[in-house]
Amino acid sequence: MNRRLWEIVEELSEKDYRTSVSLGEKLGISEKTVRNRINELNSEISGHGAQVLSRPRYGYCLEISDRGAWEEFCRSKSVQEDGIPEDSGERIDYLLAIFLNRDGYQKLEDLGEFLYVSSKTLSNEMKKVEYILSKFSLKLERRPHYGMKISGSEFNKRRCILTHFYVRVKPFWEIQGDQERISMKIAESLKRLSAESGIRFSETSFQDTVLYIYVSIVRMGRGMYLEDEKESVAPESAELLLAKRLYGELKDELNCRVTDTEIRYTGIYIAGKRFFGNGISSGNNFVMSDKTDSLVKEILDTIYETYHVELRDNLNLRIMLNQHMIPLGIRLKYGIQIGEWPGQDVKDKYVFAYTMAQQAASVISRAYKKEVSENETACLAVYFELAMEEEKSKEKKKKNILLVCVSGKASSRMLIYRFQREFKEYIQSLQVCGMYDFDSYDLSKIDFIFSTVPIYKNISVPVMEIHDFLEAGEIMAVRSFLEVGEYDFLDRYYKKKYFFPDLEGENREQVIRAMCARLRKETELPDEFEDSVLMRESLGATDFGNLTAIPHPCRIMTSETVVAVAVLKKEILWNTQKVQVVILTSLSEDDSEDVRRFYDVTSSFLMNRGAVQELIAAPVFEKFQDLLKKINNNSRE
């Protein structure tokens, strides 16, 4: 007996009658469904010592005629699963599967009867189904007395099937028992033919393509074909020729006719999933089209104008973006998903690169008149992060280092040796002086000081205190110190006059305008500054989770760098996430040397939940400064 009938048994009483209304309220089903289940229940328990009595205006009561037989039946209580969805998620999957696989109209009453749910519950589930369908440009068409059916293109239906039933494993989507065998045949042929054609996939893209072809074969087998449209890849493109050869090899597995339109769209899907080149250092044989390269140049120009980060001369990045734009353009045009990218992880780990990628995505979105997804943006962010790391390694300048030791100690000679061995790539010159000579030492050409003794003299050169023999745990800290330097450069960005505790605002527009109003009391801002910041938000929100956001204008607008920090009195919904700490940045034309370091240090703070909560609890500028240094010092260890 199935679980739903046992639920009725548990609600019935031997002493009192229960009305269909009260039973329905308890179980979340309609009165009609209660009556239908009572009838089923009586059929199931007949011959097991019990029956359900019905009395008009009173309801239902359980009568036990043979307690021994009934108790034996209850002890067995084997719940038989009948394939009926048990919760909201399963019901939504079932409804999607029904509408996607049946061309005819479906009546809600029939669906409700099968699912054993009330009309109200079914109505709520249908709203969720319609929302999912809308993301794939599909909708439910309603016709009085007939019911509902899906309206939209076959290609979009397949997109929905792939995304909803394959990217996420679902229990109500077993199309055929021989799925594994056919998929393996597709994979074997695609792997060999794509290698022969010079078409390369990532592992995820290869799997996605196999699934698309499998779903296409199943749909064609059911008579559900793609519409004959003019849109196609080039007639003799490598992707189209691959699709033709592939279906030719699969003819023995097909119980359907493959149309030219099906072949063309498979070629389009392959073109949207393949990739070119080998990554950041590849591209010697890749020919960039003028149209695509112009878009890439616009992206890099926009990033320079917004962040003053010079990537326009990075040929590797230009080639990589050109290679990426070809399948990206196809994916955007036809709504093909890039696959499962760890979007939030990239967003958290590479805050600055992700912010730049959002700016790039806005340029791409305008060019293609399509929204760029978070996963596509995350992919762009990785490219920018790689490019900046490459630029960082090129720009790494060797330093003039001074070691301050106790004169005459053998440990000082050992320390010199350790520095030369561990940090030779950073050292331009390595000088040594004793603690007694330090006061008169010329520091004008010294970049960093490492001392085994405390230095109490007030000097402008960054100082780090170390042990005599440079312990193992200090090596990473020294290397990080040489990479980042001290945090004095932050004083150019974070100023007390631009720190606004207890700021009020009900939404992001109010907060941005309130911050700009406070800034205008301290410095000069262009008239269109607020509108530029809000326009940037419309292109891609800047909330990064952890109650933080980093808004900024669309381009460089201020003669000096301005960074305002606001701690809101209460958290607000920024775009998709709650925010209570806002860092509004406006870089100047001359500010380029420390921008990357500024974002590295700032993002370390923003991603540290404990530090953000400390600032919210005590919104004081000095506290904020200490937290910035503390978080980044800890990251060195």
Secondary structure in CASP SS format (residue, H / E / C, confidence):
PFRMAT SS
TARGET T0000
AUTHOR 0000-0000-0000
METHOD secondary structure of the structure
MODEL  1
M C 1.00
N C 1.00
R H 1.00
R H 1.00
L H 1.00
W H 1.00
E H 1.00
I H 1.00
V H 1.00
E H 1.00
E H 1.00
L C 1.00
S C 1.00
E C 1.00
K C 1.00
D C 1.00
Y C 1.00
R E 1.00
T C 1.00
S H 1.00
V H 1.00
S H 1.00
L H 1.00
G H 1.00
E H 1.00
K H 1.00
L H 1.00
G C 1.00
I C 1.00
S C 1.00
E H 1.00
K H 1.00
T H 1.00
V H 1.00
R H 1.00
N H 1.00
R H 1.00
I H 1.00
N H 1.00
E H 1.00
L H 1.00
N H 1.00
S H 1.00
E H 1.00
I H 1.00
S C 1.00
G C 1.00
H C 1.00
G C 1.00
A E 1.00
Q E 1.00
V E 1.00
L E 1.00
S E 1.00
R E 1.00
P C 1.00
R C 1.00
Y C 1.00
G E 1.00
Y E 1.00
C E 1.00
L E 1.00
E E 1.00
I E 1.00
S C 1.00
D C 1.00
R H 1.00
G H 1.00
A H 1.00
W H 1.00
E H 1.00
E H 1.00
F H 1.00
C H 1.00
R H 1.00
S H 1.00
K C 1.00
S C 1.00
V C 1.00
Q C 1.00
E C 1.00
D C 1.00
G C 1.00
I C 1.00
P C 1.00
E C 1.00
D C 1.00
S H 1.00
G H 1.00
E H 1.00
R H 1.00
I H 1.00
D H 1.00
Y H 1.00
L H 1.00
L H 1.00
A H 1.00
I H 1.00
F H 1.00
L H 1.00
N H 1.00
R C 1.00
D C 1.00
G C 1.00
Y C 1.00
Q E 1.00
K C 1.00
L H 1.00
E H 1.00
D H 1.00
L H 1.00
G H 1.00
E H 1.00
F H 1.00
L H 1.00
Y C 1.00
V C 1.00
S C 1.00
S H 1.00
K H 1.00
T H 1.00
L H 1.00
S H 1.00
N H 1.00
E H 1.00
M H 1.00
K H 1.00
K H 1.00
V H 1.00
E H 1.00
Y H 1.00
I H 1.00
L H 1.00
S H 1.00
K C 1.00
F C 1.00
S C 1.00
L C 1.00
K E 1.00
L E 1.00
E E 1.00
R E 1.00
R E 1.00
P C 1.00
H C 1.00
Y C 1.00
G E 1.00
M E 1.00
K E 1.00
I E 1.00
S E 1.00
G C 1.00
S C 1.00
E H 1.00
F H 1.00
N H 1.00
K H 1.00
R H 1.00
R H 1.00
C H 1.00
I H 1.00
L H 1.00
T H 1.00
H H 1.00
F H 1.00
Y H 1.00
V C 1.00
R C 1.00
V C 1.00
K C 1.00
P C 1.00
F C 1.00
W C 1.00
E C 1.00
I C 1.00
Q C 1.00
G C 1.00
D C 1.00
Q H 1.00
E H 1.00
R H 1.00
I H 1.00
S H 1.00
M H 1.00
K H 1.00
I H 1.00
A H 1.00
E H 1.00
S H 1.00
L H 1.00
K H 1.00
R H 1.00
L H 1.00
S H 1.00
A H 1.00
E H 1.00
S H 1.00
G C 1.00
I C 1.00
R E 1.00
F C 1.00
S C 1.00
E H 1.00
T H 1.00
S H 1.00
F H 1.00
Q H 1.00
D H 1.00
T H 1.00
V H 1.00
L H 1.00
Y H 1.00
I H 1.00
Y H 1.00
V H 1.00
S H 1.00
I H 1.00
V H 1.00
R H 1.00
M H 1.00
G H 1.00
R C 1.00
G C 1.00
M C 1.00
Y C 1.00
L C 1.00
E C 1.00
D C 1.00
E C 1.00
K C 1.00
E C 1.00
S C 1.00
V C 1.00
A C 1.00
P C 1.00
E C 1.00
S C 1.00
A H 1.00
E H 1.00
L H 1.00
L H 1.00
L H 1.00
A H 1.00
K H 1.00
R H 1.00
L H 1.00
Y H 1.00
G H 1.00
E H 1.00
L C 1.00
K H 1.00
D H 1.00
E H 1.00
L C 1.00
N C 1.00
C C 1.00
R C 1.00
V C 1.00
T C 1.00
D H 1.00
T H 1.00
E H 1.00
I H 1.00
R H 1.00
Y H 1.00
T H 1.00
G H 1.00
I H 1.00
Y H 1.00
I H 1.00
A H 1.00
G H 1.00
K H 1.00
R C 1.00
F E 1.00
F C 1.00
G C 1.00
N C 1.00
G C 1.00
I C 1.00
S C 1.00
S C 1.00
G C 1.00
N C 1.00
N C 1.00
F C 1.00
V C 1.00
M C 1.00
S C 1.00
D H 1.00
K H 1.00
T H 1.00
D H 1.00
S H 1.00
L H 1.00
V H 1.00
K H 1.00
E H 1.00
I H 1.00
L H 1.00
D H 1.00
T H 1.00
I H 1.00
Y H 1.00
E H 1.00
T H 1.00
Y H 1.00
H C 1.00
V C 1.00
E C 1.00
L C 1.00
R C 1.00
D C 1.00
N C 1.00
L H 1.00
N H 1.00
L H 1.00
R H 1.00
I H 1.00
M H 1.00
L H 1.00
N H 1.00
Q H 1.00
H H 1.00
M H 1.00
I H 1.00
P H 1.00
L H 1.00
G H 1.00
I H 1.00
R H 1.00
L H 1.00
K H 1.00
Y H 1.00
G C 1.00
I C 1.00
Q C 1.00
I C 1.00
G C 1.00
E C 1.00
W C 1.00
P C 1.00
G H 1.00
Q H 1.00
D H 1.00
V H 1.00
K H 1.00
D H 1.00
K H 1.00
Y C 1.00
V H 1.00
F H 1.00
A H 1.00
Y H 1.00
T H 1.00
M H 1.00
A H 1.00
Q H 1.00
Q H 1.00
A H 1.00
A H 1.00
S H 1.00
V H 1.00
I H 1.00
S H 1.00
R H 1.00
A H 1.00
Y H 1.00
K C 1.00
K C 1.00
E C 1.00
V C 1.00
S C 1.00
E H 1.00
N H 1.00
E H 1.00
T H 1.00
A H 1.00
C H 1.00
L H 1.00
A H 1.00
V H 1.00
Y H 1.00
F H 1.00
E H 1.00
L H 1.00
A H 1.00
M H 1.00
E H 1.00
E H 1.00
E H 1.00
K H 1.00
S H 1.00
K H 1.00
E H 1.00
K C 1.00
K C 1.00
K C 1.00
K E 1.00
N E 1.00
I E 1.00
L E 1.00
L E 1.00
V E 1.00
C E 1.00
V C 1.00
S C 1.00
G C 1.00
K C 1.00
A H 1.00
S H 1.00
S H 1.00
R H 1.00
M H 1.00
L H 1.00
I H 1.00
Y H 1.00
R H 1.00
F H 1.00
Q H 1.00
R H 1.00
E H 1.00
F C 1.00
K H 1.00
E H 1.00
Y H 1.00
I E 1.00
Q E 1.00
S E 1.00
L E 1.00
Q E 1.00
V E 1.00
C E 1.00
G E 1.00
M C 1.00
Y C 1.00
D C 1.00
F H 1.00
D H 1.00
S H 1.00
Y C 1.00
D C 1.00
L C 1.00
S C 1.00
K C 1.00
I C 1.00
D C 1.00
F E 1.00
I E 1.00
F E 1.00
S E 1.00
T C 1.00
V C 1.00
P C 1.00
I C 1.00
Y C 1.00
K C 1.00
N C 1.00
I C 1.00
S C 1.00
V C 1.00
P C 1.00
V E 1.00
M E 1.00
E E 1.00
I C 1.00
H C 1.00
D C 1.00
F C 1.00
L C 1.00
E C 1.00
A H 1.00
G H 1.00
E H 1.00
I H 1.00
M H 1.00
A H 1.00
V H 1.00
R H 1.00
S H 1.00
F H 1.00
L H 1.00
E H 1.00
V H 1.00
G C 1.00
E C 1.00
Y C 1.00
D H 1.00
F H 1.00
L H 1.00
D H 1.00
R H 1.00
Y C 1.00
Y E 1.00
K E 1.00
K E 1.00
K E 1.00
Y E 1.00
F E 1.00
F E 1.00
P E 1.00
D E 1.00
L E 1.00
E C 1.00
G C 1.00
E C 1.00
N C 1.00
R H 1.00
E H 1.00
Q H 1.00
V H 1.00
I H 1.00
R H 1.00
A H 1.00
M H 1.00
C H 1.00
A H 1.00
R H 1.00
L H 1.00
R H 1.00
K C 1.00
E C 1.00
T C 1.00
E C 1.00
L C 1.00
P C 1.00
D C 1.00
E C 1.00
F H 1.00
E H 1.00
D H 1.00
S H 1.00
V H 1.00
L H 1.00
M H 1.00
R H 1.00
E H 1.00
S H 1.00
L H 1.00
G C 1.00
A C 1.00
T C 1.00
D E 1.00
F E 1.00
G E 1.00
N C 1.00
L E 1.00
T E 1.00
A E 1.00
I C 1.00
P C 1.00
H C 1.00
P C 1.00
C C 1.00
R C 1.00
I C 1.00
M C 1.00
T E 1.00
S C 1.00
E C 1.00
T C 1.00
V E 1.00
V E 1.00
A E 1.00
V E 1.00
A E 1.00
V E 1.00
L E 1.00
K E 1.00
K E 1.00
E E 1.00
I E 1.00
L E 1.00
W C 1.00
N C 1.00
T C 1.00
Q C 1.00
K E 1.00
V E 1.00
Q E 1.00
V E 1.00
V E 1.00
I E 1.00
L E 1.00
T E 1.00
S E 1.00
L C 1.00
S E 1.00
E C 1.00
D C 1.00
D C 1.00
S C 1.00
E C 1.00
D C 1.00
V H 1.00
R H 1.00
R H 1.00
F H 1.00
Y H 1.00
D H 1.00
V H 1.00
T H 1.00
S H 1.00
S H 1.00
F H 1.00
L H 1.00
M C 1.00
N C 1.00
R H 1.00
G H 1.00
A H 1.00
V H 1.00
Q H 1.00
E H 1.00
L H 1.00
I H 1.00
A H 1.00
A C 1.00
P C 1.00
V C 1.00
F H 1.00
E H 1.00
K H 1.00
F H 1.00
Q H 1.00
D H 1.00
L H 1.00
L H 1.00
K H 1.00
K H 1.00
I H 1.00
N H 1.00
N H 1.00
N H 1.00
S H 1.00
R H 1.00
E C 1.00
END
